[in-house]
């Protein structure tokens, strides 16, 4: 049975789940969510897809999961990949997934939205400036950790990598300059060389270009 991932191209959190599925070898397909058209805020979406009104949502037969980290954990369990080789690695992967969700992706996602997807006259510049400062700290933490390492945990791709990269391949500005963080840059290149890898707008339906037409 084909796994369905309800997602949209602009979402870095959806990309984390989509990339895990894509690299896992499991059979899956994306189902577009019209986030910018308000689909996730409708009573029908909350009643039939996700009561939290968020993406991504993964459906595999009778199993329905939300939150990218939970979906990644399910993919690891089902495919035997990305979950770590022992209990120590699994805990370290979880540590980085939680760090990413709190310190990196949360800041990157919000800042990218404020800087690119709001009308220019409604962009809160003081909030953006504050977020950009927080992001520089997070980028530095990750860049320092990757010194002398190919992957965030262990010696192969894990959910730690697939979580922390979630927003870092997007082309829109949100305070991230790959050239300023050489260890992150090299790590992102290694990850993009994995068989089956695709950039967010190539892996999932929906992009800013759709709304520019």
N, C-alpha and C positions, 0 to 999 in steps of 0.2 A: 504494500500500500504506500502511495506517495505521500510524504509529509507535506503539509501546506503551511507556509509561513505568511501570515498577514503582515504586510510591511509597506514601506514607501522609501524611495531612494534617498530622500533628504535626511533620513533618520540614522544617526550614528549608532543608536542603541539597536535598531533593527539590523543594521549592518553587522554588528557583532554576532547575532544569531544566524544571519544569512551566511556569513563567512564560515562559521563553524560547520553549518550544514554543507556548504559547498566543498570544503576541504575534507570533510569526513568520509565522503564516498557514499553516503546515504542518498536515497532517491527523494528529491524534494522539488517543490515549485513555489514561486512567490505568488501571492494574491495581493493586488494593489489596494492599499487603503488611501482614500482621498482625504488626507489629513488637512490640507489647506482649503479644501471645500467644506470642512466641518464634519466629516463623517464620524470621527471618534467622539464627537460631542453630542451625537444624536441619542435619544432614548433607545432606539433600535440597536445601535452598536453596543451600548452598555448592557442591554438585555440579552443579546444573542452572541456577541463576540467577546467582549471584555468589560466586566463591570467597572474596572478602573478607568476605562476610557483612554487606554494607551496602546501603543504598538511597541514591540512586536507581539504577535500572538501565534503560537505554534499549535497546529492540530495534527495529531497522528492517531487516526482511528478514534477511539473513545477518549484519548488523552488530549487535554487542552492545557497549555502552559502559557503563562505570561512572565514578563521580566527576563531580560536578555541573559542574565547570569544563570537563572533556573533553566532556561532553554539550552544554554551551553552545557550545563551539567547533564541534562538529559541526552544530548547528542554524544557527550563523552561516554556515558553509560551504555548507550545503544551501539555505538561504533567501536568502542574500545580505544578511542584516541582522545588526546588533549586533556585527560584527567589526572595525569601524573602516574608515576610508577609505584609509589608506596604512600603510606599515610603521611609521612613528613612532606613529600612533594604536594600531596593534595591539600594539606593545610596551607602551605606556602602559596599555592595557586589561589586558594580562597582569599588569603590575605591580600593579594594583589588585585583580585577582582573587586573586593570590597573597597580597597583604596581607590581604584579607578572610578568606581561608581560614586564615591564621595568627593574625591579631590580632583580628578581629571575629567572624566566624561561629563559630570554634572556641570562643571564650569565651562568646558569647551562647548557643549551643546547649547547652553543658555547664551553664552557670549556670541557664538556663531549666529544664533537666531536673532539676537538683538541687533547685531551689526549688519545682517544681510537680508532678513526676511520681514522686518518691520519697515514701514515708510520712514524715510530719512528724518522727517521732522518729529517722529515719535521715538527716536532712539535715545535712551537715557544715558547720556555720555558719562556721568559720574559713576553709574553702575557698571558700565562697560569698562571704564578705567580701573575700577576696583577689581573686577573679574580678571582683567588682563594681568594684573599683578599677582593674583592667586595662581593663575595659569603658569606664569613664568616659574614660580616655585615648583609646581607639579612637574613641568617639563624638566627642570633641573634634577629633581629627585629621580625621575625615570632615566634620564641621560647618565647620571652618575652610577645608577645601579647596573646599567648595561655596559659599563666599562669592562672590557675583557670577557664579555659574555656574548654568545650568539642569541640566547633566548632568556626570557625573564626568569623562568624556573627550569632547572634541569638542562638537558642537552637536546631537547626537541621542542617543537611547537606545542604549547598547551593553551588552555583557556585564559591563562594570564596574558599571553600575547594577544589572543583574539579579542579580549576585552579592552586592553589598554590601547590597541590600535584603532578602536572604533571610529574616532573622529579625525584621526591624523592623516588620512588619505584624501580628505575633502579639499577641493580647490578654493573655497571661499575663505576670506580672511577672518581669523579669530585669534590672532596673536601668536601663531605658530610658524616659525621659520626653520625648515629642516636644516638649512645650512648652519644655523646657530647651535645645533645640537647634533654633533657628528655621530654619536653612538646611537641615538634614535634614528637618524637618517640611514645608517648602515643596517640597523635592525629592520626598519620598514622595507628596505630593499630586499633583504633576505626573505622576509615574509611574502613579499610580492612575487618572489621567484618560486614559491611553492606551486606544485601542479594544481591547476584548476582555479588559482587565485584570480579574482576580478575586482576592479575598483567599484566603489559603491553604486555609481550611476549605471554601471554596466551589469551589476549583479541583481539589482532590484528595480522595479518599475517606478517611474516618477523622478523628475528633476526640475530645477528652476527653469530650464529651457521650455518645459511644457507650459508654464504660466506666462512666458514671455511672448508666446505666439498670439 
